[in-house]
Amino acid sequence: MPKTNTSSLAIWFFSLVCAIMAGHALYHYSLLPDRIATHFGVSGAPDAWGAKPAFFLWYLMTTGILAAVLLLTPRFLTIIPASLINLPNKEYWLAPERKNEMLAYIGRGSLLFGSGTLLFLLDIIHQSFQVSLGQAAGISAGIASSLEAPNP
């Protein structure tokens, strides 16, 4: 069985998620009204509305900054001193014979974690769009309950 390059798969999947988010934004921009639901209460009902251009600027900036941080983190680890990296068994993992493999592992994990985070963000934004278009009364209880503080 051929060995799969998991770094390439992680980059491909992360790129796909970013492209889906860009397509989602482009598709919905002309469909949405001038005011978009921007905040939701614990019940999932919207309790704040904002201007469409400001919302899309936030959408673009949040996605772009998150993507940049996740793509640059592994590269940043190659230039900072080992003393600034907080890692269990640092001497073992940062030994010259393992450092590249460790950085590739962190890079893959960062991209996969970021893909999941972007998909979660896409779900929340899509639900906001559905509310703004009058196709839903609020965000789903599953998402709303995952965002609220636990009861003591």
N, C-alpha and C positions, 0 to 999 in steps of 0.2 A: 504494500500500500504506500503511495507516495506521501511524503511529508508535506503537510499544509503549512503555508506561511501565515501564521496567526496574526502577525503584525499587519500584513496586507489586508486580511479579512476585517480586522478592527478598523483600519483606515477606511476601507470600502464601506462598511456599515455606518460609521460615523458620518462619512461624506453623504451617504444616501439619506440619513436622517436630516442633515443640514439642508439638502436639496428639497426634501419633502416640506420642511418648514418654510423655505423660500417660496416654493410653489403654493403652499397654503396661504401665505401672506399675499402673494400676487393675485391669486384667484379671488380671495375674499375682499380685497381692498375696494373694488368698484361696487360690490354687492352690499356692503355695510352702510348703515345710516351714518350721519355726521356725529352722533353720540353713541358711544360703545360702553357696555357694562364693564367697569374696571375693578370693582371690588364686590365681594360677596360676604354676607353674614354667615353665621354658623349654620343657619337653616339651609343655606345654598341660594337664597334669594339675593338679587343684586341690591346693594345699598349705596353705590356710588357710580357715577357715569362720567366719562371724559370724552374729549375731542378725538376724533378718528386719527388725525395726523400725529398727535402726541402719543396715542396708544401704539401706532405702528412704529414710531421712532423708538419707543421703549422696547417693542418686540424685536426690532432690528438690533438695537444696542445690546440687549440682554443675550440674545442668541450669539451675536458676534463676539462679545466679551467672553462668554462662557466657552465658545469654540476656541478662541485664541488662547485662553488660559490652559485648556485641556491639551491643545496641540503643543504649546510651548513648555509645559511643565517638565517633560522628560529632557528636553534640550537644555533647559535651565539647570537641571541637576548635573549636567556634564561640566558646567562652568563654575559652579559654586564650590567652595572648599568642602571636603568631606566632614570637617568639624561642624558644619552647619546643617548637615543632613541628619534627621532624627530617624534612625532605623535600628531595629533590634539586630544584634550581632553585626554591627556596622563593619567591623574589620573583615569579617568573612565575606559579606556581600559586596563590599567595595574593593576587594582584592582585585588586582589587574586581570586575573584570569576569569573573573565572574562579573565584573562591573558592566560590561556591555550587555550581557544576558539579563542582568538585574534591571538595567535601564530600559531594555526592550519590554520586559515584563511590566514594569510600571507604566510605560507608554501604552501598552495594550489595555491594561486595566483602567487607565485614565480615559482612554477613548471609549471603552465599553461602558464605564460608569457615566461618562458624559452623554453617550447615546441614550441611556435610560433616563437621565435627567432631562434631556431635550424632549424625549417622547412624553414624559410627564408634563412638561411645560406646554407642549403642543396640545395635549388633552385639555388642560385647563383653558388655554387660549381658544381652542375650538368650541368648548362649552360656552365661553364668554360670547363668541360670535353667534352661537345658536340663540342665546338669550337676546342679544342685540337685534337679531333678525326676527324676533318674535316666535321662534320655533321651539323655545323651551322657557319655562318659568324661572329656572335657576340651574345652578350646576348640580350634578348628581350627588345624592346623599353619600355615596361611597367616597367621593373625593372630598366633599365638605367635612365628613366625619374624620377623614385622615388628617385634615389640616387644623382641627380644633384641639384645644388643650384637653388632656385627660381629666376626668373628674376624680377628685381625691377620695 
